[in-house]
Amino acid sequence: MAESKVEYNYLGKSGVQVSNLCLGAMTFGESQFEIPTQASEKLSFEIIDKYAELGGNFIDTANVYGIGSSERVVGNWLKKQDRRKFIIATKVRFPMDTGVNRIGLSRRHMIESLDESLERLQTPFVDLLQSHLWDNATPIEETLRTFDDLVRCGKIRYFGVSNVCGWQLQKIVDKIEMMGLSRCVTLQQEYNLLCRQPEWEEFMVCENEGIGVLPWSPLKGGILTGKFRHDVSPDAKGSRIGYTHTNESRAIPGSSAWRDYRDDNSYWKLIDSLRTMGGKYGKSVPQVALRWLIQKPVVSSVIIGATSVKQLEDNMGASSGWSLSDEDMSSLNELTPRPLNYPYKMIWSFQKDRLNKFNRSIVL
Ligand SMILES: NC(=O)c1ccc[n+]([C@@H]2O[C@H](COP(=O)([O-])OP(=O)(O)OC[C@H]3O[C@@H](n4cnc5c(N)ncnc54)[C@H](OP(=O)(O)O)[C@@H]3O)[C@@H](O)[C@H]2O)c1
């Protein structure tokens, strides 16, 4: 591995260190959504090779990305590496086919799904197994006991969760404590300058409980790259955003829509500010948007996406060797306000005179 050009953080309250930028593998291999910028295995290898050369050691995939295709690409790459150097994360929860038990967070499906992931990834263990979404059908005790069993039998080193709301995350933490199980070390949540809602609930749990945040879609699927123009419709073949914009029937679940931002003045003001700020540091729009996330204390590692080596190199330039000033962090915070709805407004406006440094809780 070449000389490291990235910084490392602990993976939540665990003894493992990961690069502060994690490589998202969702765009590697075939996509079930036929996205034109999806990377072939050859291009994916070039992107992962460059990531590793720059010191990256953390790769995030999921069983469901390309229905196994992403894990297969990562596995084919991983088998040629020194396995000990990399932290591999995958997920379970979404359906892999139409089988009635091929979905969810039941003990049965979690174990079956992990075994299949290990086969595709060509490794005897994954470092981090994450639930991809809450499963209403399975008692949370069953899911948490299974995670613990998988840690104890060595098939996973740690576990984390993704896409949960505040009460669900606190319930997970409390059940783990009551049952004496392995702790949940990470929360993978959408988090970027245009999506700050998790700061109100989920991240407060994370700060109190030592759970590291892994932001997904840090550039809002490409919307925060500064590469789109107000008067030009994004090219259908040139980007994921353009592909979904030009035919709404292709909308990818959970993905960002260009129409939501095109006529929004506050969005263009944000892009202009990112560009001006970047100019001051000699950095690009994506680098500033990623750096804002890296500097949030609750974040362990930001999960970047890239469909070319050039994008990867650009994004990796956010990792180390520079920082946004406190003033610039505050100005980005102010440009992207979080709506303070009831009950948050009432709860938080009365806490300022009740700060007790011996009673760790969140201070806004
Ligand atoms: N847990 C979950 O539910 C969940 C959901 C989504 C994603 N994820 C994870 O998060 C990872 C990243 O998500 P994401 O791909 O949505 O991240 P993102 O950073 O918001 O978007 C990445 C996309 O933006 C464009 N892009 C990235 N860097 C660029 C640059 N420097 N210049 C110009 N364009 C650039 C590329 O798309 P184009 O080339 O097509 O424009 C790239 O695929 C995924 O791989 C996955 O591991 C998790």
The ligand as an SDF file (V2000), in Angstrom:
LIG
                    3D

 48 52  0  0  0  0  0  0  0  0999 V2000
  -27.7650    2.4940    3.6980 N   0  0  0  0  0  0  0  0  0  0  0  0
  -28.4360    2.9150    2.6440 C   0  0  0  0  0  0  0  0  0  0  0  0
  -29.6770    2.8060    2.5650 O   0  0  0  0  0  0  0  0  0  0  0  0
  -27.6800    3.5170    1.4910 C   0  0  0  0  0  0  0  0  0  0  0  0
  -28.3650    4.1890    0.4660 C   0  0  0  0  0  0  0  0  0  0  0  0
  -27.6150    4.7450   -0.5700 C   0  0  0  0  0  0  0  0  0  0  0  0
  -26.2120    4.6390   -0.5700 C   0  0  0  0  0  0  0  0  0  0  0  0
  -25.5830    3.9550    0.4280 N   0  0  0  0  0  0  0  0  0  0  0  0
  -24.1040    3.8120    0.4650 C   0  0  0  0  0  0  0  0  0  0  0  0
  -23.5130    5.0790    0.2460 O   0  0  0  0  0  0  0  0  0  0  0  0
  -22.6190    5.0140   -0.8570 C   0  0  0  0  0  0  0  0  0  0  0  0
  -22.5610    6.3520   -1.5520 C   0  0  0  0  0  0  0  0  0  0  0  0
  -23.8680    6.7560   -1.9650 O   0  0  0  0  0  0  0  0  0  0  0  0
  -24.0470    7.6570   -3.2460 P   0  0  0  0  0  0  0  0  0  0  0  0
  -23.4380    6.9670   -4.4180 O   0  0  0  0  0  0  0  0  0  0  0  0
  -25.4760    8.0450   -3.3210 O   0  0  0  0  0  0  0  0  0  0  0  0
  -23.1070    8.9050   -2.8150 O   0  0  0  0  0  0  0  0  0  0  0  0
  -23.0500   10.4100   -3.3170 P   0  0  0  0  0  0  0  0  0  0  0  0
  -21.6790   10.8840   -2.9860 O   0  0  0  0  0  0  0  0  0  0  0  0
  -24.1790   11.2050   -2.7810 O   0  0  0  0  0  0  0  0  0  0  0  0
  -23.2310   10.3280   -4.9100 O   0  0  0  0  0  0  0  0  0  0  0  0
  -22.2380    9.7010   -5.6610 C   0  0  0  0  0  0  0  0  0  0  0  0
  -22.4920    9.9710   -7.1290 C   0  0  0  0  0  0  0  0  0  0  0  0
  -22.2740   11.3600   -7.4340 O   0  0  0  0  0  0  0  0  0  0  0  0
  -21.4780   11.4890   -8.6200 C   0  0  0  0  0  0  0  0  0  0  0  0
  -20.1620   12.0010   -8.1660 N   0  0  0  0  0  0  0  0  0  0  0  0
  -19.4660   11.5890   -7.0520 C   0  0  0  0  0  0  0  0  0  0  0  0
  -18.3290   12.3010   -6.9190 N   0  0  0  0  0  0  0  0  0  0  0  0
  -18.2890   13.1850   -7.9180 C   0  0  0  0  0  0  0  0  0  0  0  0
  -17.3660   14.1840   -8.2770 C   0  0  0  0  0  0  0  0  0  0  0  0
  -16.2510   14.4050   -7.5710 N   0  0  0  0  0  0  0  0  0  0  0  0
  -17.6330   14.9440   -9.3870 N   0  0  0  0  0  0  0  0  0  0  0  0
  -18.7590   14.7310  -10.1060 C   0  0  0  0  0  0  0  0  0  0  0  0
  -19.6780   13.7870   -9.8170 N   0  0  0  0  0  0  0  0  0  0  0  0
  -19.4520   13.0100   -8.7250 C   0  0  0  0  0  0  0  0  0  0  0  0
  -21.3920   10.0790   -9.2150 C   0  0  0  0  0  0  0  0  0  0  0  0
  -22.5680    9.7970   -9.9940 O   0  0  0  0  0  0  0  0  0  0  0  0
  -22.7060   10.1190  -11.5560 P   0  0  0  0  0  0  0  0  0  0  0  0
  -21.3570    9.9250  -12.1930 O   0  0  0  0  0  0  0  0  0  0  0  0
  -23.7500    9.1510  -12.0090 O   0  0  0  0  0  0  0  0  0  0  0  0
  -23.1700   11.5450  -11.6160 O   0  0  0  0  0  0  0  0  0  0  0  0
  -21.4680    9.2040   -7.9740 C   0  0  0  0  0  0  0  0  0  0  0  0
  -21.9080    7.8930   -8.2240 O   0  0  0  0  0  0  0  0  0  0  0  0
  -23.1670    3.8470   -1.7090 C   0  0  0  0  0  0  0  0  0  0  0  0
  -22.1950    3.2940   -2.5680 O   0  0  0  0  0  0  0  0  0  0  0  0
  -23.5720    2.8830   -0.6300 C   0  0  0  0  0  0  0  0  0  0  0  0
  -22.4440    2.1740   -0.1480 O   0  0  0  0  0  0  0  0  0  0  0  0
  -26.2910    3.4030    1.4630 C   0  0  0  0  0  0  0  0  0  0  0  0
  1  2  1  0
  2  3  2  0
  2  4  1  0
  4  5  1  0
  4 48  2  0
  5  6  2  0
  6  7  1  0
  7  8  2  0
  8  9  1  0
  8 48  1  0
  9 10  1  0
  9 46  1  0
 10 11  1  0
 11 12  1  0
 11 44  1  0
 12 13  1  0
 13 14  1  0
 14 15  2  0
 14 16  1  0
 14 17  1  0
 17 18  1  0
 18 19  2  0
 18 20  1  0
 18 21  1  0
 21 22  1  0
 22 23  1  0
 23 24  1  0
 23 42  1  0
 24 25  1  0
 25 26  1  0
 25 36  1  0
 26 27  1  0
 26 35  1  0
 27 28  2  0
 28 29  1  0
 29 30  1  0
 29 35  2  0
 30 31  1  0
 30 32  2  0
 32 33  1  0
 33 34  2  0
 34 35  1  0
 36 37  1  0
 36 42  1  0
 37 38  1  0
 38 39  2  0
 38 40  1  0
 38 41  1  0
 42 43  1  0
 44 45  1  0
 44 46  1  0
 46 47  1  0
M  CHG  2   8   1  16  -1
M  END
$$$$
